[in-house]
Amino acid sequence: MKKLTFSIAVLILTSTLSAQYKKASFFGKEGRTYEIGAQLYALGDGKGSPIGYKFGFGKDQDGKQFFANWEIHYIPSYKYSYTTTDYNDNSVNVSGTSKSTFIYAVNYAYHLLKNDENERKIKPFVTAGFNLVLSTGVKTETITPNSYDLKKQTLDENFNAGLGGGLGVLVNFTQKLGLKIQGGYNYQFQFGGNEYGDDIKSYYLFTSHPYVSAGLRLRIASE
């Protein structure tokens, strides 16, 4: 499953870059952007709100209301815990740590104010996009008291993709450098994996969540 997910992600990324290069000479045109920032993922359900880091590039041209960016997210290992019961209805506590999580994301956005050559200091926007979880899983897990007959178990490996949307604002310090702040919600879809059967509920490590992010954006103003 991990090999399949990685292969799909590479195919999407390669196709996206190829299309952008052929269509708009992306790497040689005015308006290309580079981003680096941090994001809070409010996962909840015993997983808390881990903070990750993201790196991206995109395109945002003067006179165009639409802009886009492609991102790689990295979330360091985080703790999780939940309570379940075994088949004798005894309470069992499960706690553990996740592996590092890597995510590929594509976002399309629309400037709410006219995006002309007169540089605005504040640029609000709306955004929508999709993501694909490239890698995650269980690093360590402890079951107290020890039992193998649990009614809920951690799903270590599955295909995970999401759709999201939100609002954001660009705060431009100069013509090239600015701050990008964004918040919204990602709805994650879980498919397949090592399912335990109809009688056992799965506990997913990366689930639907609100998010908030902030980072620096460098925009090439001219060729």
N, C-alpha and C positions, 0 to 999 in steps of 0.2 A: 504493500500500500504506500509506503514512504517513497519507494522508487517511482511508482506511478504518479504520485503527487508531484514529485520533483520534476519528472519528465514533462508533465502537463504545464508546470510553471515555466520551465525553460522554453517550451514551445510558444506559450503566450507572450513571454518577454521578448523572444527573438522575433516573432511576427509583428509585435507592436513597434519595436525599434526599426525593423526593416520597412514597415509601412510609413512611419514618420520620416525616415530618411529619404525614401523615394518620393513621397508626396510633397514634402516641404523643405528638403535639404536641411533637416533639423539641426545638425551639428554645425552648420555654417550660416545660420540666419539670426537676425536681430530678434530679441525677445526670449531667448532661451534662459531658463532659470535653474538654479541649484539650491538645494535646501538641506538643512541639518537641524534637528530638534528633538524634543522629548514628548512623550505622550503618556497620559494616565488612562489605564483601561479599568473601568469600574466593573469588574467581573462579578463580584459578590458571591453568594452561595458558598461561603467558606474559603474563597480564593482571594478575598480582599480586593485591593486596587493597585496591582503592580504597575510600575513605571518602566517604560521601554524607550528605545531610541530609534529614530528613523532618518534615513538618508534618501534624497530624491532629486529628480531633475524633471524639467517640464518646459512648457512654452507659454508665454504671455506677451502678446504683441500689442503695441499701441493701436487704437482704433478697432480692436476686436473685443467683443464682450465676453466671449468664451475663452477659457484657458484650461490647461490640463497639466497633471504631473504624475509621475510613476515613482513608487517608493518601495524601499526595503525596510521592514521593521525588525528590530531585535529586542526581545524581552528576556532579561536574565531570569534565572531560576527563581521561582516564587513558591511560597508555602500554601498548602490547602488542607482543609479538614472538613469532615462531615460525620454525622451519626447515622447509623442504620441498625438493623437487627439481624440476627441469624434465624435459621428456620425453627429454632426453639423459642423465638421471640425474646432472646436476651439482647440487651443493648450493647452495641459495639461501636467504638470510636476509631475512625480511620483518619490518619494524618500523614502527610508526605510533602515532598518537594517535586516540582516539575523540572523537566529538562529545559534548556534555553529554547525559546520559541522564535521562529523566523517566519515572516509574513511578506508576501508580495501584494502590493495594492496599486490600483489605478483610480484616480479621482478626476472628475470633470467639474468645472466650476463656471459660474456666471457672475460678472461684475454687476452689482445693483445700481451703481452710478456710471455715467458715461465714461468710457475708458479712452479718452482722447490724449493728445500729446501734451496737454497741460497737466503736468504731474500733480496728482492729488496726494496729500499726506495720508489721508485715511480712505481706504477702499474696501467697503463691505462686499461680501459675496455669499452666494449659496453654492453648495457642493453636493455631488452624489457620485457613488462609485462602487467598486467591488474589491474583494480581497480573497486571497488564497493562502491558507496556512501551509507553509512548506514543511515545517518540522516542529514537533512538540512531543511530549510523552512524559511518563513517570520516571523520575530519577531515583527517588527512594520512597518507601511507603511502610508505615507501621500500623498494625491492626491490634487493638487492645480491647478486651482480651483476644488472644490469637484464635482465629476461626476462619475456615474456608467456605462455610455455607452462609454467605451474606446475601441479603435481599437487594443490596445496592453495591456495585463494584466499579472501580475506576476504569474507564475505557482508555487504554494506553495508546491506541493507534486507530485512526479513522480518517476519512476524507472530510475536510472542513473548509467551507467557503462562505463568504458573506456579502451582503449588500448593505450599503449605508448612505446616510445623508446628514447634512448639518449646515451650520452657518459659520462664517468666519470674517476676519478683517485683516487687511494688510496695512501696516503702519510703516510708511516709507521715511527712513532717516535721510537718505540721499536718493539720487536718481537710480542708483544701483542696489543699495543695501536697505533692507527693511525687516520688520518683525511680522511673522505670520502667526495669528492666533485662530484656533478653530475648535469647535465643539459640535457633537452630534451623537448619533446612535448607529451601531452596527448590528445587524441581525444575522446571526451565524446559522448555517445549515450543516447538519451532521449526517454523514452518509457512511454506512457500512462499518468496517473494522471488525475487531474480534468480539462480536456480539455474544452475550451470555445466555440469550434465550428470553422467552416471553415472561418468565417468572422472576427475572432479575433486572432491576433497573440500572441503567448506565449513568455514571457520573462523569461528565465531560470536563476537560481541563480548560478549554478555551471556548467560551459561550457568548451569547448575545450580550451587549454592554453599551452603556453610554461612554463617551470618551472626551477628553480635553487635551489639546496639544498646543505647543508653542515652540517656535524656532526661528532661526535666521534664514532669510532668503536673499540670494544674490541674483540679480537680473541683469543680463547683458543688454544695455540700452541701444547699442548700435553695432553694426558689423565691424 
